[in-house]
Amino acid sequence: SNNEANCLFAANTATVLRNITHLDMSQLPKEGTLDEEFCTGLRSTVSLEMFSLRYCASDAVIMALAESESACGGQLRLVDIAFSTKVTDVSVKLLVRNSPALERINMRGCKGISGECYN
């Protein structure tokens, strides 16, 4: 059935993303959106050190990243979400709070983020 195919796709996405260390999706179309299967896969990462998703990151994506073992376990160091207008303070603060090894977040042009997050 279609539902079984969707579940299988989500499981495969999580398997593929689990051990990846660098994920650069900055070449996606600016109007692109990522679905719940991608967020599930991102949440399952354990070794991710660098994540780049310019223009189309959202709070859902950043929260999934913040909940990952990569973030919480101290692997995640660099995040680039420049020009992503659907990201707000809520998800950025959660990411920073959950990521002890985080060195840098590029938030240039993220209009949904207040100056408070830039400190």
N, C-alpha and C positions, 0 to 999 in steps of 0.2 A: 504494500500500500504506500501511498504518498507519505504518510506519517512515519512509517518505518524507514523510508528512504531519507527523510529529514533527520531522523535520529542517527542513522548510520553516517550521514554527512557530518553531523556535529561531532560524533565520536572520532571520525577520521581527522577532522580539523584539530581537535584537541591532541590527538596522537602526533600529528605533524608538528604542531607548535611546541609541544612539551619541552623538548631539549634544545630548542633553537637559542642562539646567543645574541644575534643581531637581526632585527626585523625593521627594514626600511621600506615603508609603504608610501613614501612621499610622492611617488609618481601617479597615485590614483587620481582620477578626475576630481576637480575641485568640488563638484556637486555630488560626489559619491557618498554612499552611506554604508555602514557596516552593520550586519545583523547580529542577532543574539548568538548564532552559532560561532561567529568570530569572537564575541566577548567570552563565550564559554571556553574556546580554545586559548584565548589570551590569559584567562584566569588559571588555566592549567599549566602555564609555563613555570619552569623551575630554574632555568639557567639564563634567562634573558638579561643582558647587560645594557643593550642600546635599543631604543624603540623610537622610530620616526614615523609620524603620520601627520603631515602638514595638510592644512585646509579642511580636512573632514573628520578630525577627531571630535568626539562628543563626551559628555559627562559619563555616559554608559561605558564607553571604551576606557576612559581614564579610571573609573571606579573598578572595572574588571582588572585592569593592570594593577591597581592599588591592592586588590585582594589576592593577587598571585603570590606564589611562593618566591618568584623572582624578586618581587618588591620586598615582601616581609622577611625573606631569608637573606637579604643583603647582597643580592646579585646586581640588581638594577642600578645603573650609574648615570646614564644619559637618556633624556627624553626630549624629543623635538615635536612640538605640537603647534608650531608657528601658524598663524593665520586661521586657526580653527575657531570659528565664531560660536560654536555650540558648546564650548567648554566654559565652566564657571568656577568660581572660588571653591565651591563645595567639593568638587572632585579633585582639584589641585591640592587643597589642604589635606584631604584624605591620603593622596599619593605621597605627599611630603611626610606626613605623620607615620605612614606605614613603611617607608623606604629608608632605612638607616644608612645605606651606602650611596644614596642619590647625591650626585655632585652638581648636576646642572639640568634645568628645564628651560628650553627655548620656548617662550610664550609670546614672542613678537607678533603683534597684530591680532592677538586674542582679545577681542572687544568685550567678551563676557567676563573677563577677569579684572578685578579691581586692583588698584595700586598696592593694596595691603599684601597681595601675594607676591609682589616683586621684591619684597625685603627678605 
